[in-house]
């Protein structure tokens, strides 16, 4: 379980407002409390981000993970300040409520994969059958790793360095078969290959409960120099009319380019 956001574009000030909403949604999430067996309302098992874009005349990337809650980590303020130096950017952020895998750095999102010659940063909200993924892909399975680690590797190894959208769409559909009941395949990612830079968000959830569906819904904003996909709780902390969010269709994905 987690909260996540994908933010892409030119408008750093609007992006900073989304980040503040992300932090507050991670601190107190009433939608989480409604589905949590222990009544927890906080995503406090770590957080991280991946940022890549153009700052001045240079391409710049930054990658950070911490076991601290986002609302207790001074790095969060540094991220907001850093955005002001970017002319354009892709940013993914994730705060974790652990469902599988200990609270430790290697289980903290986003995950980064680069062993096939291109870079892929990946974060996920939901629970999947990682043992089945590992078996089908012929990998050695480690029970102590987060299921999302295996899911991200699955996406990465099914793609190629030129990012073929047809291949991605097929991979997304295959991955849906691994989603557990009352869970999701909500993901945000950044792909950087040979002359290719894209950010992607997927929306898919299996829910027989209104409370779970409310928790897993994703919302899309496009306008004012910014595109974003955010977890549902963030909308509770966004005031005013600067954003126009529409619910993403279950089973859909979006791809952003700068």
VENCORTA-V484008 format. One record per residue. OMEGA is omega in whole degrees, -180 to 180 (NA if undefined). D_FIRST is the distance of its C-alpha to the first C-alpha in Angstrom with 1 decimal. Layout:
[[OMEGA D_FIRST] [OMEGA D_FIRST]]
This chain:
[[-176 0.0] [167 3.8] [-178 7.2] [177 9.9] [168 13.6] [-177 16.5] [-174 19.8] [175 23.2] [-173 26.8] [-169 29.5] [-177 28.8] [-178 27.4] [176 27.9] [178 25.7] [179 23.1] [178 23.3] [175 22.8] [179 19.5] [178 18.5] [177 19.5] [177 17.5] [180 14.4] [-178 15.2] [176 15.9] [177 12.8] [180 10.9] [-177 13.6] [-177 13.6] [-179 11.3] [178 13.2] [176 11.1] [-179 8.3] [-178 11.5] [-177 12.7] [-177 10.3] [180 9.7] [-178 12.5] [179 13.5] [-179 13.4] [179 11.2] [-175 11.1] [174 10.3] [-168 7.9] [-178 10.6] [177 10.0] [180 11.7] [177 12.0] [178 14.4] [169 16.4] [-176 19.0] [177 22.0] [-179 25.1] [-177 28.1] [176 31.7] [-172 32.9] [179 36.6] [-173 38.2] [169 35.6] [-174 32.4] [173 29.9] [179 26.4] [-177 24.2] [-174 21.2] [173 19.4] [180 16.7] [174 16.5] [175 15.0] [170 16.0] [-178 13.9] [-177 14.9] [175 16.8] [-173 18.9] [179 19.7] [179 23.0] [180 22.0] [179 20.3] [179 23.7] [178 25.2] [179 23.0] [179 24.1] [-178 27.7] [-178 27.5] [-177 26.7] [-180 30.1] [-177 31.8] [172 30.4] [178 32.4] [-173 29.6] [163 26.1] [-179 22.9] [169 19.8] [178 16.1] [-175 13.8] [171 10.3] [-166 8.8] [162 6.3] [-169 5.0] [172 6.4] [175 6.4] [-178 9.4] [-177 11.9] [174 13.3] [179 12.8] [-170 15.4] [-176 16.3] [177 16.4] [-179 12.7] [180 11.9] [-6 11.5] [172 13.6] [-179 15.5] [179 19.2] [-179 21.5] [-171 25.3] [177 27.2] [174 28.6] [172 30.2] [-173 27.8] [180 24.7] [175 21.2] [-167 18.2] [174 14.9] [-169 11.2] [169 8.6] [-179 5.5] [178 5.6] [-179 7.7] [177 11.3] [-175 14.5] [178 15.2] [179 18.4] [176 19.8] [-177 19.1] [179 20.8] [-179 23.6] [-179 24.4] [179 24.5] [-179 26.6] [170 24.5] [-174 24.6] [177 21.5] [-176 20.0] [-175 17.8] [180 16.7] [175 15.0] [176 11.4] [-179 11.4] [176 10.5] [-180 13.8] [178 15.7] [179 14.4] [178 15.5] [177 18.7] [178 19.3] [-176 19.3] [-174 21.4] [175 24.0] [179 24.4] [174 25.4] [-172 28.6] [177 29.7] [-180 31.1] [174 28.0] [-175 29.3] [178 27.3] [178 28.5] [179 27.1] [-179 23.7] [179 23.7] [178 24.7] [178 22.0] [-180 19.3] [178 21.0] [-177 21.2] [-180 17.5] [180 16.7] [-177 18.6] [-176 15.9] [179 13.0] [-177 12.5] [-177 13.3] [178 11.1] [-167 8.6] [171 9.1] [175 11.0] [-176 10.3] [168 11.8] [-176 14.0] [174 16.8] [-179 20.3] [177 23.2] [-179 26.4] [-178 29.3] [-179 33.0] [-178 33.6] [176 30.3] [-178 27.6] [168 24.9] [-171 21.3] [172 19.3] [175 16.4] [180 15.5] [175 14.3] [177 14.0] [175 12.3] [-175 13.8] [173 14.0] [-176 16.8] [178 15.6] [-179 16.3] [178 13.6] [-180 10.8] [178 12.9] [-179 13.1] [-172 9.4] [-180 9.2] [175 12.6] [-178 13.7] [-174 16.9] [173 19.7] [174 22.4] [179 25.6] [178 28.5] [177 30.3] [-177 29.9] [171 26.1] [-176 23.6] [169 19.9] [-174 16.7] [172 14.1] [-171 11.1] [-174 12.7] [-178 12.6] [-178 14.7] [178 17.6] [-176 18.0] [179 19.0] [-178 21.3] [178 24.8] [-174 27.9] [-179 28.7] [-178 27.9] [175 25.1] [-176 25.3] [173 22.0] [180 22.0] [175 19.3] [177 18.6] [177 19.9] [-178 17.6] [-177 18.6] [174 19.8] [175 19.5] [178 21.3] [-180 23.1] [172 24.5] [179 27.5] [NA 29.3]]
